[in-house]
Amino acid sequence: MTSRLALLALLVGCVPKAGTTTAAVSATPTPVEAAPAPAPVDAPVTPASPVGATDPAALTGAAVEPPSAAESRPRAVARQVNEAAAMLTTGDQSRAQRALEVLQAQVTENPDVAAIHYNIGVAHQILGQEAEARRAWTRATEVDPTFAKAWLNLGVISMSAGRTDLALASFQAGSRYAPDSVDLRVATISGLRQLRRFDEAIAEAKAALGINSKAIPVYNELALVYLDTKQFDLARFTLQKAQNDIDGAKGNARLYAVLGEVYYRLDYSGDAVQSFQKALELDPYQLPALLYLAGYHMDNRSWTDATPLLERAAKIVPKDGGVQLNLGISYRGEGRFEDAKKAYLEALRLSPSNPEPHRNLGVLYGDYMKAYDAALQSIEDYRRAGGKPADEIDAWVASIKKEQKKVEDKRRRDDERLKREQDERKKEDEAAIVPAAPAPDQTPVTPPAPGQPAPVPAPSPDPGGAPAPTPAPAPQPEPAGDGSQDPWGG
């Protein structure tokens, strides 16, 4: 169940335990499959979701374009803020730049409107300017401490940088100002779970349900806490209670995805697959369902079933190194070594501090592609990136070098044998050659038949170039007679 655990760690953001790797199927002492990066792929909130100005009366100041006579100034400002928000929903950088220009003009005249600061942060984030986005979202929380989405995005941006502690601080601060925000409560539970502060996570979930007993996302997070602590029956009970008690729960794709994982951990594989498939029927882009079902197939070495699920997940979260890492493992299982190499390198580019892509590249190069020098380099990169334990790495290096020497010795013996065979064939070919007799200077003359005159040889041509004289015809012999007949008729 290693790939299953790896994908679960990827989903919930927990650092995988040491030793949770599959049994090696190669000659090297290192595991074939490595745990993915601990960064979560299913963040509790989605950053960069713009908001509109729904209360134009709260806005004051001049619009970028002068309002018409029929439009009040506050309404004109609200309209432009909403238009900028609409441009930001496309995620297009050129439109984000235009929206940013509009919003920056507005914020000068409306410095106390939190929605403008928030959308400025969204624009910066789309443009890849995270420091500016953080400043804008921080300013939004200063203007309006109850602005839940600004606190959420501050936490998510910290989470993406690997600072779960800072993310949790943002979520908790937001919850103090906006205690009824389910999203902030769910984010807080998730942060506590990732920091393995399970008792606090359970307490936070129960407090959230005390405020809103119909909050399906809270049930999902609580079930994940029970999964992490191996309380599988409690996890199942939590999710089934939500299905039975809350309207709409049976149409919640995420709930089916988590329930499928609970079934799988309880060894109810058939129920697990049905739950995963139900989740994907409700939402074909349900990331946890894609990853859980892919993990199921990877555990069963059904690489051709796992790969398309991971490819779909990679399109949903193209910047997640963990998904790329698992995709590389699945490609390798299919024998698509070049694709596996590309996926591992992409995982390394997206998560440069994660040593696992180096380890998987070492396995790919050494066990499958037989590129031993590249394998040794990847192993050393793995060591420098923090790969452990050192004695296993040393044993791995020794194993690769031993295999490399064995292959080189075999290649040398094969080359020597081939050369001997070529030399022997050459000697045999030389021995089989019989020297040809030299050609005579003149063509042999065939002796004349008995009773026929010998042919007169043609004279040699005149060196001076004159034509040779034509010889006179030889006189024909008289036919032999016995004297019994008279040639005159007598």
C-alpha positions as CSV (number, residue, x, y, z in Angstrom):
1,M,0.0,0.0,0.0
2,T,3.0,2.3,-0.3
3,S,1.8,4.3,-3.3
4,R,-1.6,4.5,-1.5
5,L,0.1,6.0,1.5
6,A,2.2,8.2,-0.6
7,L,-0.8,9.6,-2.4
8,L,-2.6,10.1,0.9
9,A,0.4,12.0,2.3
10,L,0.4,14.1,-0.9
11,L,-3.3,14.8,-0.4
12,V,-3.4,15.7,3.2
13,G,0.1,17.2,3.4
14,C,1.5,14.9,6.0
15,V,5.2,14.0,5.9
16,P,5.4,10.3,5.2
17,K,6.9,8.1,7.8
18,A,10.3,6.6,7.3
19,G,10.2,3.2,5.8
20,T,6.8,3.5,4.2
21,T,8.1,2.4,0.8
22,T,7.3,-0.6,-1.3
23,A,9.4,-3.7,-1.6
24,A,12.1,-3.2,-4.2
25,V,11.6,-5.1,-7.4
26,S,15.1,-4.2,-8.6
27,A,18.6,-5.4,-7.7
28,T,19.5,-2.3,-5.8
29,P,18.9,-1.9,-2.1
30,T,16.9,1.3,-2.5
31,P,13.1,1.3,-2.8
32,V,11.7,1.6,-6.3
33,E,8.9,3.9,-5.3
34,A,9.5,7.0,-3.3
35,A,7.1,9.1,-1.2
36,P,6.1,12.3,-2.9
37,A,6.6,15.8,-1.7
38,P,4.7,16.7,1.5
39,A,3.1,19.8,0.1
40,P,-0.7,19.4,-0.2
41,V,-2.4,19.4,-3.5
42,D,-5.9,19.9,-2.2
43,A,-5.6,23.2,-0.4
44,P,-8.5,23.9,1.9
45,V,-9.2,27.1,-0.1
46,T,-8.4,28.2,-3.6
47,P,-6.3,31.3,-3.7
48,A,-6.9,34.1,-6.3
49,S,-10.6,34.0,-6.2
50,P,-11.7,37.6,-6.8
51,V,-14.6,39.3,-5.1
52,G,-16.9,41.9,-6.4
53,A,-18.1,45.1,-4.7
54,T,-21.6,44.0,-3.7
55,D,-22.3,47.1,-1.5
56,P,-21.7,50.2,-3.7
57,A,-22.8,52.4,-0.8
58,A,-19.7,51.4,1.1
59,L,-17.5,52.8,-1.7
60,T,-16.5,56.4,-2.0
61,G,-14.2,58.3,-4.3
62,A,-13.7,58.9,-8.0
63,A,-13.9,56.2,-10.7
64,V,-11.3,55.7,-13.3
65,E,-13.7,56.8,-15.9
66,P,-16.1,59.6,-15.0
67,P,-19.5,58.3,-14.1
68,S,-22.5,59.1,-16.3
69,A,-25.0,61.6,-15.1
70,A,-27.4,58.8,-14.2
71,E,-24.8,56.9,-12.2
72,S,-23.8,57.9,-8.7
73,R,-20.1,58.0,-7.9
74,P,-20.3,55.1,-5.4
75,R,-22.1,52.9,-8.0
76,A,-19.6,53.8,-10.7
77,V,-16.8,52.8,-8.4
78,A,-18.6,49.5,-7.5
79,R,-19.1,48.8,-11.2
80,Q,-15.5,49.2,-12.1
81,V,-14.4,47.1,-9.1
82,N,-16.8,44.4,-10.3
83,E,-15.5,44.7,-13.9
84,A,-11.9,44.2,-12.7
85,A,-13.0,41.2,-10.6
86,A,-14.6,39.7,-13.7
87,M,-11.3,40.1,-15.6
88,L,-9.5,38.4,-12.8
89,T,-11.7,35.3,-12.9
90,T,-10.3,34.4,-16.3
91,G,-6.8,33.9,-14.9
92,D,-5.3,35.6,-18.0
93,Q,-2.2,37.6,-17.2
94,S,-2.9,40.4,-19.7
95,R,-6.4,40.9,-18.2
96,A,-4.9,40.7,-14.8
97,Q,-2.5,43.5,-15.6
98,R,-5.4,45.6,-16.9
99,A,-7.5,44.8,-13.8
100,L,-4.5,45.8,-11.6
101,E,-4.3,49.2,-13.3
102,V,-8.0,49.8,-12.7
103,L,-7.8,48.7,-9.1
104,Q,-4.6,50.6,-8.3
105,A,-6.3,53.8,-9.6
106,Q,-9.3,53.0,-7.4
107,V,-7.4,52.3,-4.2
108,T,-5.8,55.7,-4.2
109,E,-9.3,57.2,-3.8
110,N,-10.7,54.4,-1.8
111,P,-8.0,53.2,0.6
112,D,-10.4,51.8,3.1
113,V,-12.2,49.4,0.8
114,A,-11.0,45.9,1.6
115,A,-12.4,44.3,-1.6
116,I,-10.1,46.5,-3.7
117,H,-7.0,45.6,-1.7
118,Y,-8.0,41.9,-1.9
119,N,-8.5,42.0,-5.7
120,I,-5.2,43.8,-6.1
121,G,-3.6,40.8,-4.3
122,V,-5.4,38.4,-6.6
123,A,-4.0,40.3,-9.6
124,H,-0.5,40.1,-8.3
125,Q,-0.8,36.4,-7.6
126,I,-2.0,35.8,-11.2
127,L,1.1,37.7,-12.4
128,G,3.3,35.6,-10.2
129,Q,4.1,38.4,-7.8
130,E,3.6,36.7,-4.5
131,A,5.2,39.2,-2.2
132,E,3.0,42.0,-3.6
133,A,0.0,39.7,-3.2
134,R,0.8,39.0,0.4
135,R,1.1,42.7,1.1
136,A,-2.3,43.4,-0.5
137,W,-4.1,40.6,1.3
138,T,-2.5,41.7,4.6
139,R,-3.8,45.3,4.0
140,A,-7.3,43.9,3.3
141,T,-7.3,42.2,6.7
142,E,-6.1,45.4,8.3
143,V,-9.0,47.3,6.7
144,D,-11.5,44.6,7.5
145,P,-10.4,42.0,10.0
146,T,-13.6,39.9,9.2
147,F,-12.5,39.5,5.5
148,A,-12.3,35.7,5.7
149,K,-11.0,35.2,2.1
150,A,-8.0,37.4,2.7
151,W,-7.0,35.4,5.7
152,L,-7.5,32.2,3.7
153,N,-5.3,33.3,0.9
154,L,-2.6,34.5,3.3
155,G,-2.6,31.0,4.8
156,V,-2.6,29.2,1.4
157,I,0.3,31.3,0.1
158,S,2.3,30.3,3.3
159,M,1.3,26.7,2.8
160,S,2.6,26.7,-0.8
161,A,5.9,28.0,0.6
162,G,6.1,25.0,3.0
163,R,5.3,27.2,6.0
164,T,2.4,25.3,7.5
165,D,3.0,27.0,10.9
166,L,2.5,30.4,9.4
167,A,-0.5,29.2,7.4
168,L,-2.1,27.9,10.5
169,A,-1.5,31.2,12.3
170,S,-3.4,33.0,9.5
171,F,-6.3,30.6,9.6
172,Q,-6.6,30.8,13.3
173,A,-6.4,34.6,13.3
174,G,-9.1,34.7,10.7
175,S,-11.3,32.4,12.7
176,R,-11.1,34.7,15.7
177,Y,-12.4,37.6,13.6
178,A,-14.9,35.5,11.5
179,P,-15.9,32.5,13.7
180,D,-18.7,31.6,11.5
181,S,-16.5,31.1,8.4
182,V,-16.6,27.3,7.6
183,D,-13.7,27.7,5.2
184,L,-11.5,29.2,7.9
185,R,-12.5,26.4,10.3
186,V,-11.8,23.7,7.7
187,A,-8.4,25.3,6.9
188,T,-7.5,25.4,10.6
189,I,-8.4,21.7,11.0
190,S,-6.3,20.9,8.0
191,G,-3.3,22.9,9.3
192,L,-3.4,21.2,12.7
193,R,-3.6,17.8,11.0
194,Q,-0.6,18.5,8.8
195,L,1.3,19.5,11.9
196,R,0.2,16.3,13.5
197,R,-1.6,18.1,16.3
198,F,-4.4,15.6,16.1
199,D,-6.1,16.3,19.4
200,E,-6.4,20.0,18.6
201,A,-7.7,19.2,15.2
202,I,-10.4,17.0,16.6
203,A,-11.3,19.7,19.1
204,E,-11.5,22.3,16.4
205,A,-13.7,20.1,14.3
206,K,-16.1,19.5,17.1
207,A,-16.2,23.3,17.9
208,A,-16.9,24.0,14.2
209,L,-19.8,21.5,14.2
210,G,-21.1,23.2,17.3
211,I,-21.4,26.4,15.3
212,N,-22.6,24.7,12.1
213,S,-23.7,21.1,12.4
214,K,-24.5,20.9,8.6
215,A,-21.0,21.8,7.4
216,I,-20.0,18.8,5.2
217,P,-16.4,20.0,4.7
218,V,-15.9,19.8,8.5
219,Y,-17.0,16.2,8.5
220,N,-14.6,15.4,5.7
221,E,-11.7,17.0,7.6
222,L,-12.6,15.2,10.8
223,A,-12.7,11.9,8.9
224,L,-9.2,12.6,7.5
225,V,-7.9,13.2,11.1
226,Y,-9.3,9.8,12.0
227,L,-7.6,8.3,9.0
228,D,-4.3,9.8,10.0
229,T,-4.6,8.3,13.5
230,K,-5.8,4.9,12.0
231,Q,-9.2,5.2,13.7
232,F,-10.8,3.9,10.5
233,D,-14.2,2.9,12.1
234,L,-14.6,6.4,13.5
235,A,-13.7,7.9,10.1
236,R,-16.4,5.7,8.5
237,F,-19.0,6.6,11.2
238,T,-18.3,10.3,10.7
239,L,-18.9,10.2,7.0
240,Q,-21.9,8.0,7.1
241,K,-23.5,10.2,9.7
242,A,-23.0,13.2,7.4
243,Q,-24.6,11.2,4.5
244,N,-27.6,10.2,6.7
245,D,-28.2,13.5,8.5
246,I,-27.3,16.3,6.0
247,D,-29.3,17.2,2.9
248,G,-27.0,17.2,-0.1
249,A,-24.3,15.1,1.5
250,K,-24.9,12.2,-0.9
251,G,-24.1,14.6,-3.7
252,N,-20.8,15.7,-2.2
253,A,-17.9,14.3,-4.4
254,R,-15.3,15.0,-1.7
255,L,-17.2,13.0,0.9
256,Y,-17.3,10.0,-1.4
257,A,-13.6,10.3,-2.2
258,V,-12.6,10.3,1.5
259,L,-15.1,7.5,2.2
260,G,-13.5,5.4,-0.5
261,E,-10.2,5.8,1.1
262,V,-11.6,4.8,4.5
263,Y,-13.0,1.6,2.8
264,Y,-9.7,0.9,1.2
265,R,-7.9,1.2,4.5
266,L,-10.4,-1.2,6.0
267,D,-9.6,-3.7,3.1
268,Y,-13.0,-3.2,1.5
269,S,-11.5,-2.8,-2.0
270,G,-14.8,-3.2,-3.9
271,D,-16.6,-0.6,-1.8
272,A,-13.6,1.7,-2.1
273,V,-13.5,1.6,-5.9
274,Q,-17.3,2.2,-6.1
275,S,-16.9,5.3,-3.8
276,F,-14.0,6.7,-5.9
277,Q,-16.0,6.2,-9.1
278,K,-19.1,7.8,-7.5
279,A,-17.0,10.8,-6.6
280,L,-15.7,11.1,-10.1
281,E,-19.2,10.8,-11.5
282,L,-20.3,13.7,-9.4
283,D,-17.1,15.7,-10.2
284,P,-14.7,14.4,-12.9
285,Y,-12.1,16.8,-11.6
286,Q,-12.4,15.8,-7.9
287,L,-8.7,15.7,-7.1
288,P,-8.7,13.5,-4.0
289,A,-10.8,10.9,-5.9
290,L,-8.4,10.9,-8.8
291,L,-5.4,10.5,-6.5
292,Y,-7.0,7.8,-4.3
293,L,-8.1,5.8,-7.3
294,A,-4.8,6.2,-8.9
295,G,-3.1,4.9,-5.7
296,Y,-5.4,1.9,-5.7
297,H,-4.3,1.0,-9.2
298,M,-0.7,1.6,-8.4
299,D,-0.8,-0.7,-5.5
300,N,-2.1,-3.4,-7.8
301,R,0.5,-2.6,-10.5
302,S,-2.3,-1.6,-12.9
303,W,-0.2,1.2,-14.4
304,T,-2.3,1.6,-17.5
305,D,-5.3,2.4,-15.2
306,A,-3.3,4.7,-12.9
307,T,-1.6,6.8,-15.6
308,P,-4.7,8.5,-17.1
309,L,-6.0,9.4,-13.7
310,L,-2.6,11.0,-12.7
311,E,-2.4,12.8,-16.1
312,R,-5.8,14.3,-15.4
313,A,-4.7,15.3,-11.9
314,A,-1.6,16.9,-13.4
315,K,-3.7,19.1,-15.5
316,I,-5.7,20.2,-12.5
317,V,-2.6,21.0,-10.4
318,P,0.2,21.5,-13.0
319,K,2.5,23.0,-10.4
320,D,2.4,20.1,-7.9
321,G,5.6,18.2,-7.8
322,G,4.1,15.3,-5.9
323,V,1.6,14.5,-8.7
324,Q,4.4,14.6,-11.2
325,L,6.5,12.3,-9.1
326,N,3.7,9.7,-8.9
327,L,3.0,10.1,-12.6
328,G,6.7,9.3,-13.2
329,I,6.4,6.1,-11.2
330,S,3.3,5.1,-13.2
331,Y,5.1,5.8,-16.5
332,R,8.0,3.7,-15.4
333,G,5.7,0.9,-14.5
334,E,4.4,1.0,-18.1
335,G,7.9,0.9,-19.5
336,R,7.7,4.5,-20.7
337,F,11.1,5.4,-19.4
338,E,11.6,8.7,-21.3
339,D,8.2,9.9,-20.1
340,A,9.1,8.8,-16.6
341,K,12.3,10.7,-16.8
342,K,10.5,13.9,-17.9
343,A,8.0,13.6,-15.1
344,Y,10.7,13.2,-12.5
345,L,12.6,16.1,-13.8
346,E,9.4,18.2,-13.8
347,A,8.8,17.1,-10.2
348,L,12.4,18.2,-9.4
349,R,11.8,21.6,-11.0
350,L,8.6,22.1,-9.1
351,S,9.9,20.9,-5.8
352,P,13.7,21.5,-5.9
353,S,14.1,20.9,-2.2
354,N,12.5,17.4,-2.3
355,P,15.1,14.6,-2.6
356,E,12.7,12.0,-3.8
357,P,12.9,12.9,-7.5
358,H,16.6,12.3,-7.3
359,R,16.1,8.9,-5.8
360,N,13.5,7.9,-8.4
361,L,15.8,9.1,-11.2
362,G,18.6,7.0,-9.7
363,V,16.3,3.9,-9.8
364,L,15.2,4.7,-13.3
365,Y,18.7,5.2,-14.6
366,G,20.3,2.3,-12.8
367,D,17.6,-0.5,-12.8
368,Y,15.8,0.3,-16.1
369,M,17.8,2.4,-18.5
370,K,21.2,0.9,-17.4
371,A,22.7,4.4,-17.5
372,Y,25.0,3.8,-14.6
373,D,26.9,7.0,-14.6
374,A,23.7,9.0,-14.6
375,A,22.3,6.8,-11.8
376,L,25.4,7.4,-9.6
377,Q,25.0,11.1,-10.2
378,S,21.4,11.1,-9.2
379,I,22.2,9.1,-6.1
380,E,24.8,11.7,-5.1
381,D,22.2,14.4,-5.8
382,Y,19.8,12.5,-3.5
383,R,22.4,12.4,-0.8
384,R,23.2,16.1,-1.0
385,A,19.5,17.0,-1.0
386,G,19.1,15.3,2.4
387,G,18.3,11.7,1.4
388,K,18.7,9.2,4.2
389,P,19.9,6.9,5.7
390,A,23.5,7.2,4.7
391,D,24.4,3.5,5.0
392,E,21.6,2.6,2.6
393,I,22.8,5.2,0.1
394,D,26.4,3.8,0.4
395,A,25.1,0.3,-0.2
396,W,23.1,1.5,-3.2
397,V,26.2,3.1,-4.7
398,A,28.2,0.0,-4.1
399,S,25.5,-2.1,-5.8
400,I,25.3,0.2,-8.8
401,K,29.1,0.1,-9.2
402,K,29.2,-3.6,-8.9
403,E,26.5,-4.0,-11.6
404,Q,28.3,-1.5,-13.8
405,K,31.6,-3.4,-13.5
406,K,29.7,-6.7,-14.3
407,V,28.2,-5.1,-17.4
408,E,31.6,-3.6,-18.5
409,D,33.4,-6.9,-17.9
410,K,30.8,-8.8,-20.0
411,R,31.1,-6.2,-22.7
412,R,34.9,-6.5,-22.7
413,R,34.6,-10.3,-22.9
414,D,32.1,-10.1,-25.7
415,D,34.4,-7.7,-27.6
416,E,37.4,-10.1,-27.1
417,R,35.3,-13.1,-28.2
418,L,34.1,-11.2,-31.3
419,K,37.6,-10.2,-32.2
420,R,38.8,-13.8,-31.9
421,E,36.0,-15.0,-34.1
422,Q,36.8,-12.4,-36.7
423,D,40.5,-13.3,-36.6
424,E,39.7,-17.0,-37.0
425,R,37.3,-16.4,-39.9
426,K,40.0,-14.3,-41.6
427,K,42.5,-17.1,-41.3
428,E,40.0,-19.6,-42.6
429,D,39.2,-17.4,-45.6
430,E,43.0,-17.0,-46.3
431,A,43.6,-20.7,-46.2
432,A,40.7,-21.4,-48.5
433,I,42.1,-19.2,-51.3
434,V,44.0,-21.4,-54.1
435,P,46.4,-19.3,-56.2
436,A,45.3,-19.3,-59.9
437,A,47.7,-20.7,-62.6
438,P,49.3,-17.9,-64.7
439,A,47.6,-17.4,-68.1
440,P,49.7,-18.6,-71.1
441,D,51.3,-16.1,-73.5
442,Q,49.5,-17.5,-76.5
443,T,46.3,-19.4,-77.0
444,P,47.2,-23.1,-77.5
445,V,47.0,-24.4,-81.0
446,T,44.6,-27.3,-81.6
447,P,46.4,-30.0,-83.7
448,P,44.7,-30.6,-87.0
449,A,42.6,-33.6,-87.6
450,P,44.2,-36.5,-89.4
451,G,44.3,-35.9,-93.2
452,Q,43.8,-32.1,-92.7
453,P,46.6,-29.5,-93.4
454,A,47.9,-27.6,-90.4
455,P,46.7,-24.0,-90.3
456,V,49.2,-21.4,-91.4
457,P,49.7,-18.8,-88.6
458,A,49.0,-15.3,-89.4
459,P,52.1,-13.1,-89.7
460,S,52.7,-10.6,-87.0
461,P,51.6,-7.1,-87.8
462,D,54.2,-4.8,-89.3
463,P,55.6,-2.6,-86.5
464,G,55.5,0.3,-89.0
465,G,51.8,0.1,-89.2
466,A,51.6,-1.4,-92.7
467,P,48.9,-4.0,-93.1
468,A,50.0,-7.5,-93.1
469,P,49.9,-9.3,-96.5
470,T,47.1,-11.8,-96.9
471,P,48.6,-15.3,-97.2
472,A,47.9,-17.3,-100.3
473,P,45.5,-20.2,-99.8
474,A,47.2,-23.5,-99.2
475,P,46.9,-26.0,-102.0
476,Q,44.3,-28.6,-101.4
477,P,45.7,-32.2,-101.6
478,E,44.5,-34.6,-104.2
479,P,42.1,-37.2,-103.1
480,A,43.9,-40.5,-102.5
481,G,43.2,-43.3,-105.1
482,D,43.8,-47.0,-105.3
483,G,44.4,-47.0,-109.1
484,S,41.4,-49.2,-109.7
485,Q,39.5,-46.6,-111.7
486,D,40.5,-44.7,-114.7
487,P,40.0,-41.0,-114.3
488,W,39.4,-40.7,-118.0
489,G,36.7,-43.3,-118.1
490,G,38.9,-46.0,-119.3
